[in-house]
């Protein structure tokens, strides 16, 4: 089994999560710390406009653009859910439990949006897609509350089992179990993580999800206006950890004590034996540099991505789709058989493409131009390989066999904007101007700032972070510059190499790793 490590970098503006498999970066998520709209959040929205031609409505949930709600996303039990909301709003005392609430008939599958919704009406909706580009959020009114092992669907009665649980006996056990313990008027989807779980674990989680739903209605009053957040999903960091924890991690490294404790507490609840894998990173070198993540990000997010033996991918993004071209490059051929060489490059490309789709969170239509192969059996082998390497991708996707032109089409669900990281850097010497300050003065500049800091904060211990080339220059040799400074100023100065820095970038830190302001 592959070694899996999760590295979490917490900064003032965002939280970045890197999933490594055998030290290779396979997934990267970035969450802005002030982001408002997350998939899974439940809102009280106000219907702004009914669109009979689209059989849909635009709903105000507080975003600058109105969100889109289609009739097919209302859910069969929309009327029951709305009636339950109205009864909770008008009730003075305790809210009626859902299992005691009399449901209304299902709405017509082929009905019209104007038969169900009216302009100005308050509706309970859930974000199914975050705002992307110029589009507002996408909504559904069939609510689902996700837990570690189960997904709860209020005002339903159906029990579904994840298709990834293949053992028929286990499927039957889980279905029978959930049908016996779930309250009336609640549907349940059993997630893959529930495989082999005991009844006590599933029952406790089911009760917790039911409580989460019903307790939200206890605070509903007439004076509360829509739009507003009704039930917030846990923050995205915890959500990603929750979804990722169906694999065995070797370690989770975090550079923020509060978040480390939050995740440790969460893991203790759902998998106590894994609590020890959460480790607080206290190093002074940035955590992504320490674990080699930044170097991989720079190598993997460009337009051209190299993989094995000189072969490479060209990745282009358009408004409608993503295009990936596979090239053999200057790859040395082991044999003169072009067909077998093409198959070999294509098989290796499939592995890298699957990794790229997860890394960049590419969604919509992806068209891959593989190297041409003549043999039908080789095309089938490549198709099977693509399905195999995509099996670990948690996002819904569909893969089509190669066409006669050697093109493969993949559709991958997109619920968030694609991950886009600019890997090109502005010239560190000239800052894009074409001229540079004299490099001979650079050591004098650093020493001048060193003297300023020593005078300003009266410290005797400092850390200097530099680009690896400069760090080597300041620390190597019989009598290195860093040692000269230590003796001259009677201080302890520690020079550290940081690969993410450009050539002339440097930062002074105190002994606890906090950056010192040079202003």
C-alpha positions in Angstrom: 0.0 0.0 0.0 1.3 3.5 -0.9 2.4 5.9 1.9 0.0 8.8 2.1 0.8 12.1 3.8 -1.4 15.2 4.2 0.4 18.5 4.5 -1.6 21.6 5.5 -0.2 25.1 5.2 -2.2 27.8 7.1 -1.6 31.4 6.2 -3.5 34.6 7.0 -5.4 34.5 3.7 -5.8 30.8 2.8 -5.4 27.2 3.8 -3.6 24.9 1.4 -3.8 21.1 1.6 -1.4 18.9 -0.3 -2.0 15.1 -0.5 1.3 13.2 -1.1 1.4 9.6 -2.2 4.9 8.1 -1.9 6.2 11.7 -1.6 4.5 12.5 -5.0 1.9 15.4 -5.0 -1.4 14.0 -6.2 -4.0 16.5 -4.9 -3.9 20.1 -4.0 -6.7 22.2 -2.5 -6.6 25.9 -1.6 -9.3 27.5 0.5 -9.6 31.2 1.0 -10.2 31.8 4.7 -12.8 34.4 4.0 -14.7 32.4 1.4 -18.5 32.5 1.8 -20.1 30.1 -0.6 -19.1 26.4 -0.1 -20.7 23.3 -1.7 -22.9 21.8 1.0 -24.0 25.0 2.6 -27.8 25.3 3.1 -29.4 28.7 2.7 -32.8 30.3 3.2 -33.1 31.9 -0.3 -35.7 34.2 -1.8 -37.1 33.5 -5.2 -36.3 36.5 -7.4 -37.5 35.4 -10.8 -39.5 32.5 -12.3 -38.2 31.4 -15.8 -41.0 29.2 -17.4 -38.9 28.7 -20.6 -36.0 27.2 -18.6 -38.4 25.6 -16.1 -36.2 27.1 -13.4 -36.0 30.0 -11.0 -33.3 32.5 -10.0 -32.9 32.6 -6.2 -31.2 35.3 -4.1 -28.9 33.6 -1.5 -26.8 36.8 -0.8 -24.4 36.4 -3.7 -23.9 39.3 -6.2 -25.5 37.1 -8.9 -28.7 35.2 -8.3 -28.3 31.5 -8.0 -29.9 29.0 -10.4 -32.5 26.4 -9.2 -34.0 24.0 -11.8 -37.3 22.2 -11.4 -35.6 18.8 -11.5 -33.4 19.8 -8.5 -36.4 20.7 -6.3 -36.7 17.1 -5.0 -39.8 15.0 -5.0 -40.7 16.0 -1.4 -40.3 19.8 -2.0 -43.9 20.6 -0.8 -43.4 18.6 2.4 -40.1 20.3 3.2 -41.6 23.7 2.6 -44.6 22.9 4.8 -42.3 21.7 7.5 -40.4 25.0 7.3 -43.7 27.0 7.5 -44.9 25.0 10.5 -41.6 25.6 12.3 -41.8 29.3 11.7 -45.4 29.6 13.0 -44.9 27.3 16.0 -44.2 28.8 19.4 -42.9 25.8 21.3 -40.8 22.8 20.3 -40.6 21.9 16.6 -42.4 18.6 15.5 -39.8 15.9 14.8 -39.6 15.0 11.1 -40.6 11.3 11.8 -44.0 12.6 13.2 -44.7 15.0 10.4 -47.3 14.0 7.8 -45.8 14.2 4.3 -47.5 15.7 1.3 -47.6 13.9 -2.1 -44.5 14.0 -4.3 -44.4 16.8 -6.9 -45.1 15.8 -10.5 -41.9 14.7 -12.3 -42.9 16.5 -15.4 -44.4 19.5 -13.7 -43.7 23.2 -14.2 -41.7 25.5 -11.8 -44.6 28.0 -11.7 -46.8 25.4 -10.2 -44.5 25.0 -7.2 -42.7 28.3 -6.7 -43.9 31.9 -6.5 -41.9 35.1 -6.8 -40.8 36.4 -3.3 -41.2 32.9 -1.7 -38.6 31.8 0.8 -37.1 28.4 0.0 -34.5 26.1 1.7 -31.8 25.4 -0.9 -28.3 23.8 -0.9 -25.2 25.0 -2.8 -24.3 22.2 -5.3 -21.8 24.3 -7.3 -19.8 27.3 -6.2 -19.9 30.5 -8.2 -17.7 29.9 -11.3 -16.6 32.7 -13.6 -19.6 34.9 -14.4 -22.2 32.3 -13.1 -23.9 32.4 -9.7 -24.1 29.4 -7.5 -26.1 26.3 -8.6 -28.7 25.1 -6.1 -30.9 22.1 -5.2 -33.8 21.8 -2.8 -33.4 18.1 -2.1 -31.1 18.6 0.9 -28.4 16.1 1.9 -26.3 16.3 5.1 -23.0 14.5 4.7 -21.2 12.7 7.6 -18.2 10.4 7.6 -20.2 7.2 6.9 -23.7 8.4 6.0 -25.5 11.0 4.0 -28.9 12.0 5.4 -31.7 13.1 3.1 -34.7 14.6 5.1 -38.3 13.9 3.9 -37.3 10.8 2.0 -37.5 7.1 2.9 -35.0 5.5 0.5 -31.8 3.7 1.6 -29.0 3.5 -1.0 -25.6 1.9 -0.7 -22.4 3.2 -2.3 -21.7 1.3 -5.6 -18.0 1.1 -4.5 -19.0 -1.4 -1.8 -18.9 -4.6 -3.9 -19.5 -7.4 -1.4 -23.2 -8.3 -1.8 -23.4 -9.6 1.8 -22.0 -6.4 3.2 -24.4 -4.4 1.0 -27.4 -6.4 2.4 -26.1 -6.1 6.0 -25.8 -2.3 5.7 -29.2 -1.9 3.9 -31.0 -4.0 6.5 -29.2 -2.3 9.4 -30.1 1.3 8.2 -33.7 0.4 7.4 -34.1 -0.8 11.0 -32.4 2.1 12.8 -33.3 5.2 10.6 -36.3 7.3 11.7 -39.3 7.6 9.5 -39.3 10.2 6.8 -35.5 10.2 6.5 -33.6 8.7 3.6 -29.9 7.6 3.9 -27.1 7.1 1.5 -24.4 4.7 2.9 -20.9 5.9 2.0 -18.0 3.7 1.1 -16.3 4.5 4.5 -19.2 2.7 6.3 -18.0 -0.8 5.0 -17.5 -3.0 8.0 -18.7 -0.4 10.6 -20.6 -1.5 13.6 -24.2 -0.6 14.3 -23.3 1.7 17.3 -21.0 3.9 15.1 -23.6 4.3 12.3 -26.5 4.8 14.8 -24.6 7.6 16.6 -23.7 9.4 13.4 -27.3 9.0 12.1 -28.7 10.6 15.4 -26.1 13.4 15.1 -27.2 14.3 11.5 -30.9 14.2 12.4 -30.2 16.5 15.4 -28.3 18.9 13.1 -31.2 19.1 10.7 -34.0 19.4 13.3 -32.2 21.8 15.6 -31.8 24.3 12.7 -35.6 24.7 12.6 -35.8 25.5 16.4 -34.2 28.9 15.7 -36.6 29.8 12.8 -38.8 32.8 13.6 -41.1 35.0 11.6 -38.8 38.0 11.9 -35.8 36.2 10.4 -35.3 37.5 6.9 -34.0 35.6 3.8 -31.5 35.3 2.3 -29.3 34.0 5.0 -27.1 30.9 5.9 -29.4 28.2 7.4 -27.0 25.3 8.0 -23.3 25.8 7.3 -21.2 22.9 6.1 -18.1 22.4 8.3 -15.2 24.5 7.0 -13.8 23.2 3.8 -10.5 22.1 5.4 -12.4 19.7 7.8 -14.7 18.6 4.9 -11.7 17.6 2.7 -10.1 15.8 5.7 -13.4 14.0 6.3 -13.7 12.9 2.7 -10.0 11.9 2.5 -10.0 9.8 5.7 -11.3 6.7 4.0 -7.6 6.0 3.2 -4.8 5.2 5.7 -2.6 8.2 6.3 0.9 7.9 7.6 0.8 11.4 8.8 -1.0 14.8 8.8 1.4 17.7 9.2 -0.1 21.2 10.0 1.6 24.5 10.8 -1.3 25.9 12.8 -1.9 24.8 16.4 -5.7 25.7 16.4 -6.4 23.8 13.2 -4.2 20.9 14.3 -6.3 20.6 17.5 -9.6 20.9 15.5 -8.6 18.1 13.1 -7.2 15.9 15.9 -10.5 16.3 17.8 -12.4 15.4 14.7 -10.3 12.3 14.0 -10.7 11.2 17.6 -14.5 11.1 17.1 -14.5 9.1 13.9 -11.2 7.1 14.1 -9.6 7.3 17.5 -6.7 5.1 16.5 -5.6 7.7 14.0 -5.4 10.7 16.3 -1.6 10.3 16.8 -0.9 10.9 13.1 -1.8 14.6 13.4 1.5 16.5 14.0 2.1 20.2 14.5 4.9 21.5 12.3 7.1 24.0 14.2 10.0 24.4 11.8 11.1 27.9 10.6 11.3 26.9 6.9 7.9 27.1 5.2 6.1 23.8 5.6 5.6 23.3 1.8 9.3 23.8 1.3 10.2 21.4 4.1 8.2 18.6 2.5 9.1 19.5 -1.1 5.6 20.5 -2.1 6.5 23.9 -3.6 9.0 22.4 -5.9 6.5 19.9 -7.2 3.8 22.7 -7.6 6.2 24.7 -9.8 7.0 21.6 -11.9 3.4 20.4 -12.3 1.2 23.5 -13.0 2.8 24.9 -16.1 1.5 24.5 -19.7 4.1 21.9 -20.4 4.4 18.9 -17.9 7.2 16.4 -18.3 6.9 12.8 -17.2 9.1 9.8 -17.9 11.9 9.4 -20.4 11.6 12.8 -22.0 7.9 12.5 -22.9 5.6 15.5 -22.0 2.1 16.8 -22.0 0.8 20.1 -23.3 -2.2 21.3 -21.4 -4.5 24.0 -22.8 -7.6 25.5 -21.2 -10.5 27.0 -23.1 -13.9 28.3 -22.0 -15.7 25.1 -23.3 -13.1 22.4 -22.6 -9.6 21.3 -21.7 -7.2 19.8 -24.3 -4.3 17.6 -23.4 -1.7 16.7 -26.1 0.6 13.7 -25.5 4.1 14.0 -27.0 6.9 11.4 -26.9 9.6 14.2 -27.1 13.2 13.1 -27.3 12.4 9.8 -25.6 15.0 7.2 -26.4 13.3 4.2 -27.9 14.2 0.7 -26.6 13.1 -0.9 -29.8 12.3 -0.1 -33.4 8.7 -1.0 -33.0 6.8 2.3 -33.2 3.5 0.8 -32.1 4.8 -0.6 -28.8 6.7 2.6 -28.1 3.5 4.6 -28.7 1.6 2.3 -26.3 4.3 2.6 -23.6 4.3 6.5 -23.8 0.5 6.6 -23.8 0.3 4.3 -20.7 2.7 6.5 -18.8 0.8 9.6 -20.0 -2.5 8.1 -18.6 -1.0 8.0 -15.1 0.2 11.6 -15.3 -3.1 12.8 -16.8 -5.1 11.3 -14.0 -2.8 13.0 -11.5 -3.2 16.3 -13.3 -7.0 16.2 -13.4 -7.0 15.8 -9.6 -4.2 18.3 -9.0 -5.8 21.1 -11.0 -9.4 20.0 -10.2 -10.2 20.2 -14.0 -13.8 19.8 -14.7 -16.3 19.7 -17.6 -15.0 18.1 -20.9 -11.4 17.0 -21.2 -10.2 15.9 -24.6 -6.9 13.9 -24.8 -4.9 13.5 -28.0 -2.8 10.4 -27.4 -0.1 9.3 -29.8 -1.7 7.3 -32.7 -1.9 3.6 -32.3 -3.2 1.2 -35.0 -4.0 -2.0 -33.0 -7.5 -2.1 -31.6 -6.3 -4.2 -28.6 -3.7 -1.5 -27.7 -6.5 1.1 -27.7 -8.5 -1.1 -25.4 -5.6 -1.6 -23.1 -5.1 2.1 -22.8 -8.8 2.7 -22.1 -8.7 0.1 -19.3 -5.5 1.7 -17.9 -7.2 5.1 -17.9 -10.2 3.7 -16.0 -7.8 2.1 -13.5 -5.8 5.2 -12.7 -8.9 7.3 -12.5 -10.5 4.9 -10.0 -8.9 6.8 -7.0 -10.5 10.1 -8.1 -13.4 10.9 -5.7 -15.0 13.3 -8.2 -17.7 11.9 -10.5 -16.3 11.2 -14.0 -17.1 9.3 -17.2 -14.4 8.0 -19.6 -15.1 7.2 -23.3 -13.0 4.8 -25.4 -10.6 6.2 -28.0 -12.0 7.4 -31.2 -10.5 6.3 -34.6 -8.5 9.6 -34.5 -6.9 8.6 -31.2 -8.9 11.0 -29.1 -10.2 10.2 -25.6 -13.0 12.2 -24.0 -13.5 12.4 -20.3 -16.2 14.3 -18.4 -15.5 15.3 -14.9 -17.9 17.0 -12.5 -16.9 20.5 -11.7 -18.4 22.1 -8.5 -15.6 24.6 -7.9 -13.4 26.9 -10.1 -10.4 25.1 -11.6 -7.2 25.3 -9.6 -4.9 27.6 -11.6 -1.4 28.5 -10.3 0.9 30.7 -12.3 4.3 29.1 -12.3 6.1 31.8 -14.3 7.9 34.3 -12.1 8.7 38.0 -12.7 12.5 38.4 -13.2 13.7 38.8 -9.6 16.7 40.9 -10.6 14.9 43.5 -12.7 11.2 43.1 -11.6 10.3 43.2 -15.3 12.0 46.5 -16.0 15.0 45.1 -18.0 17.5 46.8 -15.6 18.9 45.6 -12.3 20.6 47.0 -9.3 24.3 46.2 -8.9 24.6 42.6 -7.5 27.9 43.5 -6.0 26.0 45.7 -3.5 23.6 42.8 -2.4 25.8 41.5 0.5 26.1 45.1 1.7 22.3 45.5 1.6 21.8 42.4 3.7 24.4 43.4 6.3 22.9 46.9 6.5 19.5 45.4 7.3 21.1 43.0 9.8 22.7 46.0 11.6 19.3 47.8 11.5 17.5 44.8 13.1 20.1 44.4 15.8 19.8 48.0 16.7 16.0 48.0 16.6 15.1 44.8 18.6 18.3 44.1 20.5 18.2 40.4 19.8 21.2 38.0 19.8 19.7 35.2 17.7 18.5 35.5 14.1 17.4 33.3 11.2 18.2 34.4 7.6 16.2 32.7 4.8 17.7 32.8 1.3 17.6 31.2 -2.1 19.6 27.9 -1.9 22.4 29.3 -4.2 22.9 32.3 -2.0 22.5 30.2 1.2 25.3 28.0 0.0 27.5 31.1 -0.7 26.9 32.5 2.7 27.6 29.3 4.6 30.3 27.4 2.7 34.0 27.8 2.7 36.8 28.0 5.3 35.5 31.2 6.8 31.9 31.8 5.6 30.3 35.2 5.5 27.6 34.1 8.1 30.4 33.2 10.5 32.1 36.6 10.0 28.8 38.3 10.8 28.3 36.1 13.9 31.8 37.2 15.2 31.5 40.8 14.1 28.1 41.4 15.8 28.4 38.8 18.5 25.2 37.0 17.5 24.1 33.6 16.5 22.8 33.7 12.9 21.3 30.7 11.2 21.1 30.7 7.4 18.4 28.5 5.8 17.8 27.7 2.2 14.2 28.1 0.9 13.5 26.8 -2.6 10.4 28.9 -3.2 12.4 32.2 -3.0 13.7 33.9 -6.1 17.4 34.5 -6.5 17.6 37.9 -4.7 14.8 37.4 -2.1 15.7 37.2 1.6 13.8 37.5 4.9 15.0 37.8 8.5 13.1 35.8 11.1 13.3 35.8 14.9 14.3 32.5 16.7 10.6 31.5 16.9 10.2 31.8 13.1 8.3 35.1 12.9 9.3 37.4 10.1 11.0 40.7 11.2 9.6 43.8 9.5 12.4 45.9 7.9 10.3 49.1 7.6 
